[in-house]
């Protein structure tokens, strides 16, 4: 069982797992192309202008500089993108990020009071946007570059609605002075479109 399934509690159902939208990788990809073109040009120029050991040393220095810039501007953002997870289950919203130092946020469905999304023209064309989740007592949390943000918004809205229905069903009912609990047969499978993956 791989991540994120091994981070879930018993009987918790995974509904959605996304990395941030691929638009985060556009700038690193352009940086890689530009840096590689400049490094290739410099090595070609060095081989024409210099000879012997000086040409070798200059070529090695150029290659090392290329590797450092690529690692910093291209590989690090790619790893950061790969290690950022946006997860929705039938019980909570999880955000996990970080390579060496990991950080995470868990928002129970029952604590969410409001779900919004925001996207401009470019984001709409790319199918991404910002998701805003407000909980009962904390400030709203904004999550940028969520793929298919409108569908995620609809999924979360339905899950929050289901969580409210479950709490309403679990309230005690008073009959003739006695407190009883109504158990709905479908309470255990309240998730929206059980088993649906986005």
QUINORLIN-V692344 format. One record per backbone hydrogen bond with DSSP energy under -0.5 kcal/mol. CO is the residue of the C=O (numbers start at 1). NH is the residue of the N-H. If there is no record, write none. Layout:
{{CO	NH} {CO	NH}}
This chain:
{{2	5} {2	6} {4	7} {5	8} {9	12} {12	14} {13	90} {15	198} {16	88} {18	86} {21	24} {22	25} {23	26} {23	27} {25	29} {26	30} {27	31} {28	32} {29	33} {30	34} {31	35} {32	36} {33	37} {34	38} {35	39} {36	40} {37	41} {38	42} {39	43} {40	44} {41	45} {42	46} {43	47} {44	48} {45	49} {46	50} {51	54} {52	56} {53	57} {54	58} {55	59} {56	60} {57	61} {58	62} {59	63} {60	64} {61	65} {62	66} {63	67} {64	68} {65	69} {66	70} {67	71} {68	72} {69	73} {70	74} {70	75} {71	76} {74	78} {75	79} {76	80} {77	81} {78	82} {79	83} {81	84} {83	85} {85	87} {85	96} {86	18} {87	94} {88	15} {88	16} {91	109} {92	89} {93	107} {94	87} {95	105} {96	85} {97	103} {100	102} {103	97} {105	95} {106	108} {107	93} {108	111} {108	112} {109	112} {111	136} {114	134} {116	132} {118	130} {120	124} {121	125} {122	126} {123	127} {123	128} {127	148} {129	146} {130	118} {131	133} {131	143} {132	116} {132	134} {133	141} {134	113} {134	114} {141	133} {142	144} {143	131} {145	21} {145	147} {146	129} {146	149} {148	151} {148	152} {149	153} {150	154} {151	155} {152	156} {153	157} {154	158} {155	159} {156	160} {157	161} {158	162} {159	163} {160	164} {161	165} {162	166} {163	167} {164	168} {165	169} {166	170} {168	171} {171	182} {173	175} {173	180} {175	178} {178	175} {180	173} {181	183} {182	184} {184	187} {186	189} {187	190} {191	194} {193	196}}
